[in-house]
Amino acid sequence: MSTGTAGGGARGAPLGPGDTVLVTGAAGGIGRRVVGACAHAGLRVVAVDRLPFEDDRIARCLVGDIRDREFVASCLAGEEGGVAGVAHLAAIPAPGRHPEEEILDTNVLGSYVVCQEMGRSGARRLVLASSVSAFGLAWADRDLSPHYAPVDEEHPTLAVDSYGLSKVLAEEVAAFTTRRWGLPTVALRFPFVGSGERLTRQLAQVHEDPGGHRRDLWGWLDTGDAADAVLAALTAPLTGHHVITVSAPDTSALQPTGELLRAHHPDTPVTGELGGHSAVFDTSRARELLGFVPRHRWRGEPPPQGG
């Protein structure tokens, strides 16, 4: 069992220019933006996906299944100086198109294989793309409400759906990886992520039927901000395991946040500041641990300063 310092520097040290980062799911919407953000920051990018793709910002592109231990080990091997960090984005991104067993197999077993091979390789930092679905509301087959708002990372999971469960278990895999291998791991809980036409469609749906989005708590994040959050988690000075919610500072709805909660989650106590269109998710941990604040917003008004 290797506990060396592949990738240069002390085990757990943040990544810096010249270090190699392995990005799984690199051909996805967030993945391509992460590739660009990492390359712009001076990191050498090795990209992994199920399908071949081309990008002149990557040093090497590898095609295969993240559940295949030998394939993942080969992705982490053969790099001069070693792979310093992993941005693990490969996953089934939503329920409905795959059997429940396949969702759990891909999202949980895939995360386990990537995390443990990364630990064996001596890499220094893991960033895992999780989801606010881990709170358990977004894809539930029944109406659930948060126990309090703003919703922070200490909120218990209410998951009754297999997709939400897959995110909870993937986060547990990351925590196990920190305990086992002694390196920092960060699970970033993203809400709906999009930009351009994808974001425009989402906003139109929310504006037409805000009640239809009561379970996702009207959360959103620009794709560029999601990529910047991954980069921040790779490069911030951290120890231990962290679950961090990353969300835009406002909701995707037209109505004020207090009005939304009274209409759709009337029994949820408001325990913090939620003025104006403030996000229902508390993102203070992202600001405090990563120094990260989203740059993009869809409104013309300044973003709220709370949470």
Buried (B, 14 or more C-beta within 10 A) or exposed (E): EEEEBBBBBEBBBBBBEEBBBBBBBBBBBBBBBBBBBBBEBEBBBBBBBBEEBEBEEBEBBBEBBBBEBEBBBEBBEEBEEBBBBBBBBBBBBBBEEBEEEEBBBBBBBBBBBBBBBBBBBBBBBBBBBBBBBBBBBBBBEEEBBBBBBBBBBEBEBBBBBBBBBBBBBBBBBBBBBBEBBEBBBBBBBBBBBBBEEEBEEBBEEBEEEBEEBBBBBBBBBBBBBBBBBBBBBBBBEBEEBBBBBBBBBBBBBBBBBBEBBEEBBEEBEBEBBBEBBBBBBBBBBBBEBBEBBBEBBBBEEEBBEBB
